[in-house]
Amino acid sequence: MGRITIGKASVKLDDRSIAHLELVIVAKLRRRESFVFTWRHDVSLGGGRESKWVSPESDIDFRFDSRARTMINPAWVEALMSSANSPAGLWIVPEPDPATELDPIAAAMWPTSSI
């Protein structure tokens, strides 16, 4: 389990989720777009949810547990970006079945209407 840290708040997630969220978060911040990021806390931590305002000035750290690069599911990136662009902000939506998966380098250069 890796983690995303925003300021003093941190959420533990699997590396695959972090890789996809990183693409969406970085794309929005490159455009200087602020948004709310909300995640659910594990029941073992008392449950509930937490929301953080993410802006280009935010201190964000993406920490991966593995050194291996994660294959990227473009359909999931699109779904996460749609969530991030909604009034409710970015939520971790379920991963849809991929039509194809891209290696991380190709995904960074992948043209889409959302990113």
Biopython code that builds the backbone (N, CA, C, O; Angstrom):
import numpy as np
from Bio.PDB.StructureBuilder import StructureBuilder

atoms = [
    (1, "MET", "N", (0.839, -1.186, 0.000)),
    (1, "MET", "CA", (0.000, 0.000, 0.000)),
    (1, "MET", "C", (0.883, 1.248, 0.000)),
    (1, "MET", "O", (1.732, 1.437, 0.870)),
    (2, "GLY", "N", (0.654, 2.078, -0.993)),
    (2, "GLY", "CA", (1.321, 3.369, -1.044)),
    (2, "GLY", "C", (0.438, 4.403, -0.373)),
    (2, "GLY", "O", (-0.499, 4.063, 0.349)),
    (3, "ARG", "N", (0.748, 5.677, -0.620)),
    (3, "ARG", "CA", (-0.097, 6.710, -0.028)),
    (3, "ARG", "C", (-0.008, 8.003, -0.819)),
    (3, "ARG", "O", (0.989, 8.296, -1.479)),
    (4, "ILE", "N", (-1.085, 8.758, -0.727)),
    (4, "ILE", "CA", (-1.121, 10.118, -1.239)),
    (4, "ILE", "C", (-1.219, 11.020, -0.016)),
    (4, "ILE", "O", (-2.088, 10.834, 0.836)),
    (5, "THR", "N", (-0.322, 11.997, 0.064)),
    (5, "THR", "CA", (-0.335, 12.952, 1.163)),
    (5, "THR", "C", (-0.616, 14.337, 0.591)),
    (5, "THR", "O", (0.042, 14.783, -0.349)),
    (6, "ILE", "N", (-1.591, 14.996, 1.167)),
    (6, "ILE", "CA", (-1.944, 16.364, 0.780)),
    (6, "ILE", "C", (-1.846, 17.199, 2.048)),
    (6, "ILE", "O", (-2.685, 17.089, 2.942)),
    (7, "GLY", "N", (-0.829, 18.024, 2.117)),
    (7, "GLY", "CA", (-0.591, 18.773, 3.348)),
    (7, "GLY", "C", (-0.288, 17.796, 4.467)),
    (7, "GLY", "O", (0.671, 17.029, 4.380)),
    (8, "LYS", "N", (-1.099, 17.817, 5.522)),
    (8, "LYS", "CA", (-0.902, 16.903, 6.649)),
    (8, "LYS", "C", (-1.815, 15.688, 6.583)),
    (8, "LYS", "O", (-1.710, 14.790, 7.419)),
    (9, "ALA", "N", (-2.711, 15.649, 5.598)),
    (9, "ALA", "CA", (-3.640, 14.520, 5.450)),
    (9, "ALA", "C", (-3.027, 13.463, 4.547)),
    (9, "ALA", "O", (-2.310, 13.781, 3.598)),
    (10, "SER", "N", (-3.314, 12.209, 4.848)),
    (10, "SER", "CA", (-2.748, 11.109, 4.077)),
    (10, "SER", "C", (-3.787, 10.005, 3.916)),
    (10, "SER", "O", (-4.569, 9.729, 4.826)),
    (11, "VAL", "N", (-3.778, 9.381, 2.744)),
    (11, "VAL", "CA", (-4.667, 8.248, 2.494)),
    (11, "VAL", "C", (-3.829, 7.113, 1.917)),
    (11, "VAL", "O", (-3.047, 7.318, 0.988)),
    (12, "LYS", "N", (-3.998, 5.907, 2.477)),
    (12, "LYS", "CA", (-3.305, 4.726, 1.970)),
    (12, "LYS", "C", (-4.147, 4.077, 0.889)),
    (12, "LYS", "O", (-5.339, 3.831, 1.071)),
    (13, "LEU", "N", (-3.505, 3.801, -0.247)),
    (13, "LEU", "CA", (-4.175, 3.183, -1.388)),
    (13, "LEU", "C", (-3.224, 2.213, -2.060)),
    (13, "LEU", "O", (-2.014, 2.253, -1.840)),
    (14, "ASP", "N", (-3.792, 1.336, -2.887)),
    (14, "ASP", "CA", (-2.936, 0.453, -3.669)),
    (14, "ASP", "C", (-2.244, 1.282, -4.753)),
    (14, "ASP", "O", (-2.755, 2.319, -5.177)),
    (15, "ASP", "N", (-1.078, 0.812, -5.192)),
    (15, "ASP", "CA", (-0.280, 1.544, -6.174)),
    (15, "ASP", "C", (-1.035, 1.806, -7.473)),
    (15, "ASP", "O", (-0.853, 2.852, -8.096)),
    (16, "ARG", "N", (-1.874, 0.872, -7.880)),
    (16, "ARG", "CA", (-2.629, 1.052, -9.126)),
    (16, "ARG", "C", (-3.555, 2.272, -9.028)),
    (16, "ARG", "O", (-3.624, 3.080, -9.954)),
    (17, "SER", "N", (-4.250, 2.395, -7.922)),
    (17, "SER", "CA", (-5.128, 3.556, -7.720)),
    (17, "SER", "C", (-4.321, 4.848, -7.695)),
    (17, "SER", "O", (-4.712, 5.841, -8.309)),
    (18, "ILE", "N", (-3.204, 4.835, -6.991)),
    (18, "ILE", "CA", (-2.369, 6.034, -6.900)),
    (18, "ILE", "C", (-1.881, 6.464, -8.280)),
    (18, "ILE", "O", (-1.894, 7.655, -8.594)),
    (19, "ALA", "N", (-1.452, 5.517, -9.107)),
    (19, "ALA", "CA", (-0.951, 5.851, -10.444)),
    (19, "ALA", "C", (-2.023, 6.555, -11.275)),
    (19, "ALA", "O", (-1.730, 7.519, -11.981)),
    (20, "HIS", "N", (-3.247, 6.079, -11.192)),
    (20, "HIS", "CA", (-4.337, 6.681, -11.958)),
    (20, "HIS", "C", (-4.736, 8.046, -11.375)),
    (20, "HIS", "O", (-4.980, 8.993, -12.122)),
    (21, "LEU", "N", (-4.800, 8.139, -10.063)),
    (21, "LEU", "CA", (-5.123, 9.416, -9.429)),
    (21, "LEU", "C", (-4.043, 10.460, -9.699)),
    (21, "LEU", "O", (-4.348, 11.637, -9.886)),
    (22, "GLU", "N", (-2.794, 10.034, -9.719)),
    (22, "GLU", "CA", (-1.692, 10.960, -9.988)),
    (22, "GLU", "C", (-1.856, 11.616, -11.361)),
    (22, "GLU", "O", (-1.660, 12.824, -11.495)),
    (23, "LEU", "N", (-2.211, 10.833, -12.377)),
    (23, "LEU", "CA", (-2.408, 11.395, -13.716)),
    (23, "LEU", "C", (-3.496, 12.465, -13.712)),
    (23, "LEU", "O", (-3.333, 13.523, -14.321)),
    (24, "VAL", "N", (-4.593, 12.193, -13.033)),
    (24, "VAL", "CA", (-5.715, 13.133, -12.994)),
    (24, "VAL", "C", (-5.352, 14.384, -12.191)),
    (24, "VAL", "O", (-5.580, 15.504, -12.648)),
    (25, "ILE", "N", (-4.797, 14.196, -11.016)),
    (25, "ILE", "CA", (-4.455, 15.329, -10.151)),
    (25, "ILE", "C", (-3.421, 16.230, -10.818)),
    (25, "ILE", "O", (-3.575, 17.451, -10.828)),
    (26, "VAL", "N", (-2.378, 15.639, -11.369)),
    (26, "VAL", "CA", (-1.332, 16.434, -12.022)),
    (26, "VAL", "C", (-1.887, 17.167, -13.241)),
    (26, "VAL", "O", (-1.537, 18.324, -13.473)),
    (27, "ALA", "N", (-2.743, 16.516, -14.020)),
    (27, "ALA", "CA", (-3.332, 17.172, -15.194)),
    (27, "ALA", "C", (-4.140, 18.404, -14.782)),
    (27, "ALA", "O", (-4.043, 19.452, -15.419)),
    (28, "LYS", "N", (-4.931, 18.279, -13.726)),
    (28, "LYS", "CA", (-5.737, 19.420, -13.275)),
    (28, "LYS", "C", (-4.848, 20.541, -12.737)),
    (28, "LYS", "O", (-5.094, 21.716, -13.008)),
    (29, "LEU", "N", (-3.825, 20.182, -11.982)),
    (29, "LEU", "CA", (-2.959, 21.208, -11.406)),
    (29, "LEU", "C", (-2.111, 21.899, -12.470)),
    (29, "LEU", "O", (-1.796, 23.081, -12.335)),
    (30, "ARG", "N", (-1.738, 21.178, -13.521)),
    (30, "ARG", "CA", (-1.006, 21.816, -14.628)),
    (30, "ARG", "C", (-1.831, 22.925, -15.265)),
    (30, "ARG", "O", (-1.291, 23.925, -15.738)),
    (31, "ARG", "N", (-3.143, 22.735, -15.270)),
    (31, "ARG", "CA", (-4.048, 23.749, -15.824)),
    (31, "ARG", "C", (-4.444, 24.781, -14.763)),
    (31, "ARG", "O", (-5.279, 25.652, -15.006)),
    (32, "ARG", "N", (-3.830, 24.665, -13.591)),
    (32, "ARG", "CA", (-4.090, 25.560, -12.463)),
    (32, "ARG", "C", (-5.544, 25.498, -12.011)),
    (32, "ARG", "O", (-6.123, 26.505, -11.605)),
    (33, "GLU", "N", (-6.129, 24.297, -12.087)),
    (33, "GLU", "CA", (-7.504, 24.071, -11.643)),
    (33, "GLU", "C", (-7.501, 23.500, -10.229)),
    (33, "GLU", "O", (-6.820, 22.513, -9.948)),
    (34, "SER", "N", (-8.258, 24.119, -9.355)),
    (34, "SER", "CA", (-8.423, 23.617, -7.989)),
    (34, "SER", "C", (-9.663, 22.734, -7.935)),
    (34, "SER", "O", (-10.568, 22.872, -8.758)),
    (35, "PHE", "N", (-9.703, 21.828, -6.966)),
    (35, "PHE", "CA", (-10.823, 20.895, -6.839)),
    (35, "PHE", "C", (-10.802, 20.264, -5.454)),
    (35, "PHE", "O", (-9.810, 20.361, -4.731)),
    (36, "VAL", "N", (-11.901, 19.621, -5.097)),
    (36, "VAL", "CA", (-11.991, 18.874, -3.842)),
    (36, "VAL", "C", (-11.686, 17.406, -4.138)),
    (36, "VAL", "O", (-12.173, 16.854, -5.125)),
    (37, "PHE", "N", (-10.881, 16.778, -3.286)),
    (37, "PHE", "CA", (-10.584, 15.347, -3.381)),
    (37, "PHE", "C", (-11.132, 14.712, -2.110)),
    (37, "PHE", "O", (-10.738, 15.083, -1.004)),
    (38, "THR", "N", (-12.040, 13.755, -2.269)),
    (38, "THR", "CA", (-12.673, 13.084, -1.132)),
    (38, "THR", "C", (-12.388, 11.596, -1.190)),
    (38, "THR", "O", (-12.473, 10.981, -2.253)),
    (39, "TRP", "N", (-12.049, 11.015, -0.046)),
    (39, "TRP", "CA", (-11.841, 9.574, 0.041)),
    (39, "TRP", "C", (-12.498, 9.051, 1.304)),
    (39, "TRP", "O", (-12.750, 9.788, 2.258)),
    (40, "ARG", "N", (-12.766, 7.762, 1.276)),
    (40, "ARG", "CA", (-13.371, 7.095, 2.436)),
    (40, "ARG", "C", (-12.268, 6.481, 3.293)),
    (40, "ARG", "O", (-11.292, 5.931, 2.782)),
    (41, "HIS", "N", (-12.448, 6.588, 4.603)),
    (41, "HIS", "CA", (-11.518, 5.938, 5.524)),
    (41, "HIS", "C", (-11.945, 4.491, 5.732)),
    (41, "HIS", "O", (-13.137, 4.184, 5.741)),
    (42, "ASP", "N", (-10.987, 3.622, 5.896)),
    (42, "ASP", "CA", (-11.250, 2.212, 6.161)),
    (42, "ASP", "C", (-12.015, 2.082, 7.478)),
    (42, "ASP", "O", (-11.828, 2.869, 8.406)),
    (43, "VAL", "N", (-12.867, 1.082, 7.534)),
    (43, "VAL", "CA", (-13.653, 0.827, 8.748)),
    (43, "VAL", "C", (-12.732, 0.612, 9.945)),
    (43, "VAL", "O", (-13.079, 0.992, 11.063)),
    (44, "SER", "N", (-11.561, 0.007, 9.726)),
    (44, "SER", "CA", (-10.615, -0.226, 10.822)),
    (44, "SER", "C", (-10.094, 1.091, 11.406)),
    (44, "SER", "O", (-9.580, 1.117, 12.524)),
    (45, "LEU", "N", (-10.227, 2.182, 10.644)),
    (45, "LEU", "CA", (-9.802, 3.499, 11.123)),
    (45, "LEU", "C", (-10.990, 4.330, 11.607)),
    (45, "LEU", "O", (-10.867, 5.533, 11.842)),
    (46, "GLY", "N", (-12.132, 3.674, 11.750)),
    (46, "GLY", "CA", (-13.321, 4.360, 12.227)),
    (46, "GLY", "C", (-14.300, 4.745, 11.137)),
    (46, "GLY", "O", (-15.348, 5.328, 11.414)),
    (47, "GLY", "N", (-13.959, 4.419, 9.889)),
    (47, "GLY", "CA", (-14.858, 4.735, 8.777)),
    (47, "GLY", "C", (-14.892, 6.220, 8.478)),
    (47, "GLY", "O", (-13.953, 6.953, 8.789)),
    (48, "GLY", "N", (-15.971, 6.649, 7.879)),
    (48, "GLY", "CA", (-16.125, 8.057, 7.535)),
    (48, "GLY", "C", (-15.402, 8.409, 6.248)),
    (48, "GLY", "O", (-14.936, 7.541, 5.509)),
    (49, "ARG", "N", (-15.322, 9.695, 6.006)),
    (49, "ARG", "CA", (-14.652, 10.173, 4.806)),
    (49, "ARG", "C", (-13.925, 11.461, 5.127)),
    (49, "ARG", "O", (-14.167, 12.082, 6.162)),
    (50, "GLU", "N", (-13.033, 11.859, 4.237)),
    (50, "GLU", "CA", (-12.261, 13.083, 4.407)),
    (50, "GLU", "C", (-12.178, 13.781, 3.060)),
    (50, "GLU", "O", (-12.025, 13.133, 2.026)),
    (51, "SER", "N", (-12.279, 15.089, 3.075)),
    (51, "SER", "CA", (-12.160, 15.890, 1.856)),
    (51, "SER", "C", (-11.059, 16.918, 2.047)),
    (51, "SER", "O", (-10.912, 17.496, 3.123)),
    (52, "LYS", "N", (-10.289, 17.137, 0.993)),
    (52, "LYS", "CA", (-9.236, 18.152, 1.011)),
    (52, "LYS", "C", (-9.379, 19.023, -0.223)),
    (52, "LYS", "O", (-9.661, 18.526, -1.314)),
    (53, "TRP", "N", (-9.185, 20.319, -0.051)),
    (53, "TRP", "CA", (-9.154, 21.246, -1.169)),
    (53, "TRP", "C", (-7.762, 21.155, -1.780)),
    (53, "TRP", "O", (-6.760, 21.352, -1.092)),
    (54, "VAL", "N", (-7.705, 20.860, -3.065)),
    (54, "VAL", "CA", (-6.431, 20.707, -3.769)),
    (54, "VAL", "C", (-6.300, 21.875, -4.739)),
    (54, "VAL", "O", (-7.180, 22.116, -5.565)),
    (55, "SER", "N", (-5.198, 22.588, -4.625)),
    (55, "SER", "CA", (-4.937, 23.729, -5.499)),
    (55, "SER", "C", (-3.488, 23.643, -5.976)),
    (55, "SER", "O", (-2.714, 22.838, -5.457)),
    (56, "PRO", "N", (-3.114, 24.460, -6.955)),
    (56, "PRO", "CA", (-1.724, 24.431, -7.420)),
    (56, "PRO", "C", (-0.712, 24.724, -6.305)),
    (56, "PRO", "O", (0.465, 24.386, -6.434)),
    (57, "GLU", "N", (-1.155, 25.339, -5.232)),
    (57, "GLU", "CA", (-0.257, 25.640, -4.112)),
    (57, "GLU", "C", (-0.172, 24.493, -3.098)),
    (57, "GLU", "O", (0.623, 24.561, -2.160)),
    (58, "SER", "N", (-0.972, 23.453, -3.272)),
    (58, "SER", "CA", (-1.000, 22.330, -2.324)),
    (58, "SER", "C", (0.309, 21.554, -2.348)),
    (58, "SER", "O", (0.940, 21.391, -3.392)),
    (59, "ASP", "N", (0.699, 21.080, -1.175)),
    (59, "ASP", "CA", (1.869, 20.209, -1.041)),
    (59, "ASP", "C", (1.369, 18.770, -1.165)),
    (59, "ASP", "O", (0.715, 18.257, -0.258)),
    (60, "ILE", "N", (1.679, 18.121, -2.293)),
    (60, "ILE", "CA", (1.168, 16.774, -2.570)),
    (60, "ILE", "C", (2.330, 15.822, -2.793)),
    (60, "ILE", "O", (3.301, 16.144, -3.478)),
    (61, "ASP", "N", (2.208, 14.640, -2.196)),
    (61, "ASP", "CA", (3.226, 13.598, -2.350)),
    (61, "ASP", "C", (2.531, 12.304, -2.752)),
    (61, "ASP", "O", (1.577, 11.872, -2.103)),
    (62, "PHE", "N", (3.015, 11.691, -3.826)),
    (62, "PHE", "CA", (2.521, 10.387, -4.272)),
    (62, "PHE", "C", (3.607, 9.376, -3.926)),
    (62, "PHE", "O", (4.693, 9.410, -4.506)),
    (63, "ARG", "N", (3.325, 8.482, -2.992)),
    (63, "ARG", "CA", (4.317, 7.499, -2.564)),
    (63, "ARG", "C", (3.834, 6.110, -2.948)),
    (63, "ARG", "O", (2.760, 5.669, -2.538)),
    (64, "PHE", "N", (4.660, 5.423, -3.752)),
    (64, "PHE", "CA", (4.320, 4.085, -4.229)),
    (64, "PHE", "C", (5.074, 3.045, -3.416)),
    (64, "PHE", "O", (6.228, 3.251, -3.040)),
    (65, "ASP", "N", (4.410, 1.925, -3.148)),
    (65, "ASP", "CA", (5.026, 0.832, -2.412)),
    (65, "ASP", "C", (6.001, 0.059, -3.296)),
    (65, "ASP", "O", (7.022, -0.437, -2.820)),
    (66, "SER", "N", (5.682, -0.038, -4.575)),
    (66, "SER", "CA", (6.486, -0.830, -5.508)),
    (66, "SER", "C", (7.283, 0.080, -6.434)),
    (66, "SER", "O", (6.884, 1.212, -6.709)),
    (67, "ARG", "N", (8.413, -0.429, -6.909)),
    (67, "ARG", "CA", (9.203, 0.305, -7.901)),
    (67, "ARG", "C", (8.661, 0.093, -9.306)),
    (67, "ARG", "O", (8.941, 0.884, -10.207)),
    (68, "ALA", "N", (7.889, -0.966, -9.497)),
    (68, "ALA", "CA", (7.363, -1.302, -10.825)),
    (68, "ALA", "C", (6.344, -0.257, -11.271)),
    (68, "ALA", "O", (5.572, 0.265, -10.467)),
    (69, "ARG", "N", (6.359, 0.032, -12.556)),
    (69, "ARG", "CA", (5.376, 0.962, -13.123)),
    (69, "ARG", "C", (4.055, 0.232, -13.336)),
    (69, "ARG", "O", (4.031, -0.955, -13.660)),
    (70, "THR", "N", (2.978, 0.947, -13.151)),
    (70, "THR", "CA", (1.633, 0.391, -13.289)),
    (70, "THR", "C", (1.103, 0.642, -14.690)),
    (70, "THR", "O", (1.239, 1.744, -15.222)),
    (71, "MET", "N", (0.502, -0.376, -15.288)),
    (71, "MET", "CA", (-0.168, -0.182, -16.570)),
    (71, "MET", "C", (-1.394, 0.701, -16.333)),
    (71, "MET", "O", (-2.083, 0.566, -15.322)),
    (72, "ILE", "N", (-1.652, 1.599, -17.272)),
    (72, "ILE", "CA", (-2.721, 2.585, -17.112)),
    (72, "ILE", "C", (-3.951, 2.196, -17.918)),
    (72, "ILE", "O", (-3.854, 1.841, -19.092)),
    (73, "ASN", "N", (-5.098, 2.267, -17.276)),
    (73, "ASN", "CA", (-6.390, 2.010, -17.903)),
    (73, "ASN", "C", (-6.989, 3.369, -18.296)),
    (73, "ASN", "O", (-7.480, 4.091, -17.428)),
    (74, "PRO", "N", (-6.958, 3.730, -19.593)),
    (74, "PRO", "CA", (-7.480, 5.034, -20.017)),
    (74, "PRO", "C", (-8.939, 5.262, -19.626)),
    (74, "PRO", "O", (-9.333, 6.393, -19.341)),
    (75, "ALA", "N", (-9.736, 4.205, -19.610)),
    (75, "ALA", "CA", (-11.146, 4.353, -19.236)),
    (75, "ALA", "C", (-11.276, 4.801, -17.780)),
    (75, "ALA", "O", (-12.168, 5.582, -17.448)),
    (76, "TRP", "N", (-10.393, 4.309, -16.914)),
    (76, "TRP", "CA", (-10.441, 4.714, -15.510)),
    (76, "TRP", "C", (-9.975, 6.159, -15.354)),
    (76, "TRP", "O", (-10.549, 6.914, -14.570)),
    (77, "VAL", "N", (-8.941, 6.546, -16.095)),
    (77, "VAL", "CA", (-8.484, 7.935, -16.047)),
    (77, "VAL", "C", (-9.631, 8.857, -16.460)),
    (77, "VAL", "O", (-9.865, 9.884, -15.822)),
    (78, "GLU", "N", (-10.337, 8.496, -17.515)),
    (78, "GLU", "CA", (-11.480, 9.298, -17.981)),
    (78, "GLU", "C", (-12.564, 9.386, -16.902)),
    (78, "GLU", "O", (-13.120, 10.458, -16.665)),
    (79, "ALA", "N", (-12.863, 8.263, -16.251)),
    (79, "ALA", "CA", (-13.894, 8.250, -15.204)),
    (79, "ALA", "C", (-13.475, 9.105, -14.005)),
    (79, "ALA", "O", (-14.290, 9.840, -13.447)),
    (80, "LEU", "N", (-12.210, 9.007, -13.614)),
    (80, "LEU", "CA", (-11.707, 9.816, -12.504)),
    (80, "LEU", "C", (-11.716, 11.299, -12.870)),
    (80, "LEU", "O", (-12.061, 12.140, -12.040)),
    (81, "MET", "N", (-11.338, 11.624, -14.109)),
    (81, "MET", "CA", (-11.328, 13.018, -14.545)),
    (81, "MET", "C", (-12.753, 13.580, -14.573)),
    (81, "MET", "O", (-12.973, 14.730, -14.194)),
    (82, "SER", "N", (-13.709, 12.781, -15.015)),
    (82, "SER", "CA", (-15.111, 13.224, -14.995)),
    (82, "SER", "C", (-15.552, 13.524, -13.569)),
    (82, "SER", "O", (-16.243, 14.511, -13.315)),
    (83, "SER", "N", (-15.147, 12.666, -12.648)),
    (83, "SER", "CA", (-15.457, 12.889, -11.237)),
    (83, "SER", "C", (-14.819, 14.194, -10.757)),
    (83, "SER", "O", (-15.477, 15.007, -10.108)),
    (84, "ALA", "N", (-13.548, 14.390, -11.075)),
    (84, "ALA", "CA", (-12.828, 15.589, -10.632)),
    (84, "ALA", "C", (-13.449, 16.863, -11.190)),
    (84, "ALA", "O", (-13.402, 17.909, -10.543)),
    (85, "ASN", "N", (-14.029, 16.786, -12.382)),
    (85, "ASN", "CA", (-14.639, 17.955, -13.017)),
    (85, "ASN", "C", (-16.078, 18.202, -12.570)),
    (85, "ASN", "O", (-16.689, 19.194, -12.967)),
    (86, "SER", "N", (-16.619, 17.314, -11.752)),
    (86, "SER", "CA", (-18.001, 17.455, -11.288)),
    (86, "SER", "C", (-18.061, 18.395, -10.076)),
    (86, "SER", "O", (-17.035, 18.658, -9.450)),
    (87, "PRO", "N", (-19.252, 18.898, -9.743)),
    (87, "PRO", "CA", (-19.389, 19.750, -8.555)),
    (87, "PRO", "C", (-18.969, 19.048, -7.259)),
    (87, "PRO", "O", (-18.538, 19.709, -6.314)),
    (88, "ALA", "N", (-19.090, 17.719, -7.204)),
    (88, "ALA", "CA", (-18.708, 16.966, -6.001)),
    (88, "ALA", "C", (-17.202, 16.772, -5.897)),
    (88, "ALA", "O", (-16.707, 16.404, -4.832)),
    (89, "GLY", "N", (-16.466, 17.010, -6.971)),
    (89, "GLY", "CA", (-15.021, 16.860, -6.949)),
    (89, "GLY", "C", (-14.575, 15.424, -7.167)),
    (89, "GLY", "O", (-15.377, 14.551, -7.497)),
    (90, "LEU", "N", (-13.291, 15.198, -6.979)),
    (90, "LEU", "CA", (-12.664, 13.901, -7.246)),
    (90, "LEU", "C", (-12.978, 12.889, -6.149)),
    (90, "LEU", "O", (-12.669, 13.098, -4.976)),
    (91, "TRP", "N", (-13.595, 11.799, -6.559)),
    (91, "TRP", "CA", (-13.829, 10.625, -5.717)),
    (91, "TRP", "C", (-13.151, 9.455, -6.406)),
    (91, "TRP", "O", (-12.972, 9.475, -7.624)),
    (92, "ILE", "N", (-12.774, 8.447, -5.653)),
    (92, "ILE", "CA", (-12.183, 7.244, -6.243)),
    (92, "ILE", "C", (-13.330, 6.372, -6.734)),
    (92, "ILE", "O", (-13.966, 5.659, -5.959)),
    (93, "VAL", "N", (-13.579, 6.443, -8.026)),
    (93, "VAL", "CA", (-14.660, 5.667, -8.635)),
    (93, "VAL", "C", (-14.139, 4.277, -8.994)),
    (93, "VAL", "O", (-12.933, 4.108, -9.175)),
    (94, "PRO", "N", (-15.017, 3.280, -9.100)),
    (94, "PRO", "CA", (-14.572, 1.926, -9.451)),
    (94, "PRO", "C", (-13.900, 1.898, -10.825)),
    (94, "PRO", "O", (-14.264, 2.652, -11.728)),
    (95, "GLU", "N", (-12.929, 1.026, -10.958)),
    (95, "GLU", "CA", (-12.223, 0.893, -12.234)),
    (95, "GLU", "C", (-13.092, 0.160, -13.244)),
    (95, "GLU", "O", (-13.519, -0.966, -12.988)),
    (96, "PRO", "N", (-13.362, 0.790, -14.403)),
    (96, "PRO", "CA", (-14.112, 0.090, -15.450)),
    (96, "PRO", "C", (-13.210, -0.911, -16.168)),
    (96, "PRO", "O", (-11.984, -0.838, -16.076)),
    (97, "ASP", "N", (-13.831, -1.842, -16.880)),
    (97, "ASP", "CA", (-13.046, -2.775, -17.683)),
    (97, "ASP", "C", (-12.294, -1.982, -18.742)),
    (97, "ASP", "O", (-12.874, -1.129, -19.413)),
    (98, "PRO", "N", (-11.003, -2.264, -18.894)),
    (98, "PRO", "CA", (-10.230, -1.505, -19.881)),
    (98, "PRO", "C", (-10.464, -2.011, -21.299)),
    (98, "PRO", "O", (-10.551, -3.216, -21.535)),
    (99, "ALA", "N", (-10.563, -1.075, -22.239)),
    (99, "ALA", "CA", (-10.559, -1.464, -23.653)),
    (99, "ALA", "C", (-9.123, -1.842, -24.009)),
    (99, "ALA", "O", (-8.875, -2.818, -24.718)),
    (100, "THR", "N", (-8.187, -1.046, -23.501)),
    (100, "THR", "CA", (-6.753, -1.309, -23.647)),
    (100, "THR", "C", (-6.076, -0.731, -22.419)),
    (100, "THR", "O", (-6.658, 0.085, -21.704)),
    (101, "GLU", "N", (-4.859, -1.152, -22.180)),
    (101, "GLU", "CA", (-4.071, -0.550, -21.117)),
    (101, "GLU", "C", (-2.796, -0.012, -21.737)),
    (101, "GLU", "O", (-2.249, -0.599, -22.670)),
    (102, "LEU", "N", (-2.329, 1.112, -21.211)),
    (102, "LEU", "CA", (-1.126, 1.752, -21.715)),
    (102, "LEU", "C", (-0.037, 1.710, -20.665)),
    (102, "LEU", "O", (-0.313, 1.753, -19.466)),
    (103, "ASP", "N", (1.213, 1.625, -21.127)),
    (103, "ASP", "CA", (2.292, 1.743, -20.157)),
    (103, "ASP", "C", (2.319, 3.199, -19.687)),
    (103, "ASP", "O", (1.812, 4.074, -20.390)),
    (104, "PRO", "N", (2.899, 3.479, -18.512)),
    (104, "PRO", "CA", (2.835, 4.820, -17.937)),
    (104, "PRO", "C", (3.439, 5.910, -18.816)),
    (104, "PRO", "O", (2.942, 7.037, -18.823)),
    (105, "ILE", "N", (4.498, 5.597, -19.553)),
    (105, "ILE", "CA", (5.126, 6.605, -20.418)),
    (105, "ILE", "C", (4.164, 6.978, -21.541)),
    (105, "ILE", "O", (3.974, 8.160, -21.829)),
    (106, "ALA", "N", (3.561, 5.983, -22.171)),
    (106, "ALA", "CA", (2.601, 6.250, -23.246)),
    (106, "ALA", "C", (1.389, 6.993, -22.702)),
    (106, "ALA", "O", (0.848, 7.873, -23.371)),
    (107, "ALA", "N", (0.964, 6.650, -21.506)),
    (107, "ALA", "CA", (-0.208, 7.303, -20.913)),
    (107, "ALA", "C", (0.049, 8.789, -20.687)),
    (107, "ALA", "O", (-0.858, 9.607, -20.837)),
    (108, "ALA", "N", (1.270, 9.136, -20.330)),
    (108, "ALA", "CA", (1.605, 10.538, -20.091)),
    (108, "ALA", "C", (1.498, 11.358, -21.373)),
    (108, "ALA", "O", (1.270, 12.566, -21.319)),
    (109, "MET", "N", (1.659, 10.714, -22.512)),
    (109, "MET", "CA", (1.595, 11.418, -23.794)),
    (109, "MET", "C", (0.278, 11.180, -24.514)),
    (109, "MET", "O", (0.085, 11.652, -25.634)),
    (110, "TRP", "N", (-0.620, 10.455, -23.878)),
    (110, "TRP", "CA", (-1.867, 10.038, -24.489)),
    (110, "TRP", "C", (-2.827, 11.214, -24.610)),
    (110, "TRP", "O", (-3.181, 11.826, -23.603)),
    (111, "PRO", "N", (-3.258, 11.541, -25.845)),
    (111, "PRO", "CA", (-4.163, 12.678, -26.021)),
    (111, "PRO", "C", (-5.602, 12.288, -25.703)),
    (111, "PRO", "O", (-6.091, 11.268, -26.188)),
    (112, "THR", "N", (-6.267, 13.076, -24.909)),
    (112, "THR", "CA", (-7.676, 12.845, -24.632)),
    (112, "THR", "C", (-8.353, 14.188, -24.483)),
    (112, "THR", "O", (-7.696, 15.210, -24.287)),
    (113, "SER", "N", (-9.627, 14.181, -24.574)),
    (113, "SER", "CA", (-10.380, 15.424, -24.409)),
    (113, "SER", "C", (-10.407, 15.862, -22.952)),
    (113, "SER", "O", (-10.617, 17.040, -22.664)),
    (114, "SER", "N", (-10.198, 14.927, -22.031)),
    (114, "SER", "CA", (-10.317, 15.249, -20.608)),
    (114, "SER", "C", (-9.026, 15.716, -19.979)),
    (114, "SER", "O", (-9.039, 16.529, -19.055)),
    (115, "ILE", "N", (-7.912, 15.210, -20.471)),
    (115, "ILE", "CA", (-6.644, 15.541, -19.807)),
    (115, "ILE", "C", (-5.945, 16.656, -20.516)),
    (115, "ILE", "O", (-4.862, 17.069, -20.100)),
]
sb = StructureBuilder()
sb.init_structure("model")
sb.init_model(0)
sb.init_chain("A")
sb.init_seg("    ")
for serial, (resi, resn, name, xyz) in enumerate(atoms, 1):
    if name == "N":
        sb.init_residue(resn, " ", resi, " ")
    sb.init_atom(name, np.array(xyz, "f"), 0.0, 1.0, " ", f" {name:<3s}", serial, name[0])
structure = sb.get_structure()
